[in-house]
Amino acid sequence: MSSSVISLSSGEGYPRRMKTSQKTDDRDTGDNLTSPVMSAFKVFQQELDTKHDKHERLVKLSRDITIESKRTIFLLHRVTSVPDVEEVLTEADLKLDGVRLNIRMIAEELRGEDLNQFHRAFTPGIQEYVEAVSFHHFIRHRTLISLEEINTKLVFIKEPEDTPEGQQPMGTPQVLTFQVTPTDYLLGVADLTGELMRMCISSVGNGDMDTPFQVSMFLRQIHDGFSYIGNTGPYEVSKKLHTLRQSLSKVEDACYTLKVRGSEIPKHMLADVFSSRTAMMDQDEGVA
Amino acid sequence: MSVPEMFSYIQGFLSADQEIREDIRKVVQVLEQTAREILTLLQSVHQPTGFKEIPSKCQKARELFCTVRTHLGELKTKFPVDQYYRFHEHWRFVLQRLAFLAAFVVYLESESLVTREEVAQILGIEVVREKGFHLDVEDYLAGVLIMASELSRLAVNSVTAGDYNRPLRISNFINELDSGFRLLNLKNDPLRKRYDGLKYDVKKIEEVVYDLSIRGLAKEQEAGGDK
């Protein structure tokens, strides 16, 4: 109580003193702990903590998926420089299996939950996975992987004995599925175009005369597809469309040079032409 | 599947999505309108003359909540049951407002904190996600926090209207609320930002209580009743 007398004479700063003196006298916090309000908030505390924990776990899984998918993409870029393409593809497949295990863990976390509630937590990882898996698919089949094909690979059969929570009734093996949303698919494919551009340029450097033209055809189709979707899609799509245009024009320029000058420059020297060209373009990109 | 086919499939999905969102937006607009009506109605409690009318105002507000229930019922039909969170952003704001209004009405009636179940009941929605369209715990808490700043206004205005006792009761209530919120481990999210505002409400009410007690106004009324 003396504190309020002091604060009165000093004129200002009384609210803070008031707060502390109130906390110590009649507003007894000890009694509050059993009040209905406090017990209600304890329930909220638990609910929020559970939700945040789950969110954090999903973010971590997503990060793992991103890292491993990026490594797979790097590995796949080696196809332009090694003689045995199949070997690289098999190795990449193994890596992707590892990624799928992580996605399976996401699916387990999401069992009985609303996928959209935690979507923000794992969408970067899933997009990166789509990028890796579609890149792999393109190298092998030279086509665009469909959303359905991606999703069928994400059906996991769960044996009854390894149910961790034990809430589900034992018996038939459970099917655990993970559905990539069309938006995530779209964004993953948009990222794929950047990788294709890189692959195109480096394959020219290795004297491969067919890949650039195939890639350019394919990129044009994807570009047309994105133009068709245009601005109706989510915000991120229109942002990536710009990068896609850049990649496409790099590839088209490369094909042009190949056509015009391919006849006059020996193959081993073309490599030099292209590496200097791409260096120039990368500089451009840095400025822009 | 060829590339153009794939893209037209995705496009189909996107335009279906757009349509659903458009439908939701329309219903949410109506909900916002009703929420504003309830708010306007309840604002009169801040008037000196409004204090006596609290019960009748609450009664009217309760009637308006019937309309809210109808609109929320309509909203439920606009999207697949299991995709609540896909479209959550559309109604999140209005739902927080409605939670606030429900909490405010309940406080005015009984001077107690509305439970999440009560809010859900007033709005005609569920508490648990599994049962359907529900009230997310964060939206409920956000609604309660909006009410806290409304109560700090009410504390000031009740003094103006000559009711010196109410601020003390509000102060008790807000302090309990504050210690409740202290239990929560909030992340750096919108709810956290709202909660950070609570201390200013607490401070304001404490100032009012201080002004009253330093002048002996609070005690006076306790002893002498209405003046």
Chai-1 contact restraints between the chains, C-beta under 6 A:
chainA,res_idxA,chainB,res_idxB,connection_type,confidence,min_distance_angstrom,max_distance_angstrom,comment,restraint_id
A,P15,B,K203,contact,1.0,0.0,6.0,A-B,restraint_1
A,P15,B,E207,contact,1.0,0.0,6.0,A-B,restraint_2
A,M18,B,E206,contact,1.0,0.0,6.0,A-B,restraint_3
A,M18,B,Y210,contact,1.0,0.0,6.0,A-B,restraint_4
A,K19,B,E206,contact,1.0,0.0,6.0,A-B,restraint_5
A,R27,B,N175,contact,1.0,0.0,6.0,A-B,restraint_6
A,N32,B,E176,contact,1.0,0.0,6.0,A-B,restraint_7
A,N32,B,S179,contact,1.0,0.0,6.0,A-B,restraint_8
A,V37,B,L113,contact,1.0,0.0,6.0,A-B,restraint_9
A,V37,B,E176,contact,1.0,0.0,6.0,A-B,restraint_10
A,V37,B,G180,contact,1.0,0.0,6.0,A-B,restraint_11
A,M38,B,G180,contact,1.0,0.0,6.0,A-B,restraint_12
A,F41,B,G180,contact,1.0,0.0,6.0,A-B,restraint_13
A,F41,B,L183,contact,1.0,0.0,6.0,A-B,restraint_14
A,F44,B,V137,contact,1.0,0.0,6.0,A-B,restraint_15
A,Q45,B,L183,contact,1.0,0.0,6.0,A-B,restraint_16
A,Q45,B,L184,contact,1.0,0.0,6.0,A-B,restraint_17
A,E47,B,V137,contact,1.0,0.0,6.0,A-B,restraint_18
A,L48,B,L184,contact,1.0,0.0,6.0,A-B,restraint_19
A,D49,B,N185,contact,1.0,0.0,6.0,A-B,restraint_20
A,H52,B,K187,contact,1.0,0.0,6.0,A-B,restraint_21
A,D114,B,Y84,contact,1.0,0.0,6.0,A-B,restraint_22
A,D114,B,Y85,contact,1.0,0.0,6.0,A-B,restraint_23
A,N116,B,Y85,contact,1.0,0.0,6.0,A-B,restraint_24
A,N116,B,R86,contact,1.0,0.0,6.0,A-B,restraint_25
A,Q117,B,Y85,contact,1.0,0.0,6.0,A-B,restraint_26
A,L144,B,V3,contact,1.0,0.0,6.0,A-B,restraint_27
A,L144,B,M6,contact,1.0,0.0,6.0,A-B,restraint_28
A,S146,B,M1,contact,1.0,0.0,6.0,A-B,restraint_29
A,S146,B,M6,contact,1.0,0.0,6.0,A-B,restraint_30
A,P182,B,I10,contact,1.0,0.0,6.0,A-B,restraint_31
A,P182,B,F13,contact,1.0,0.0,6.0,A-B,restraint_32
A,L186,B,I10,contact,1.0,0.0,6.0,A-B,restraint_33
A,Q221,B,V3,contact,1.0,0.0,6.0,A-B,restraint_34
A,G225,B,V3,contact,1.0,0.0,6.0,A-B,restraint_35
A,G225,B,F7,contact,1.0,0.0,6.0,A-B,restraint_36
A,Y228,B,F7,contact,1.0,0.0,6.0,A-B,restraint_37
A,I229,B,Q11,contact,1.0,0.0,6.0,A-B,restraint_38
A,T232,B,L14,contact,1.0,0.0,6.0,A-B,restraint_39
A,G233,B,L14,contact,1.0,0.0,6.0,A-B,restraint_40
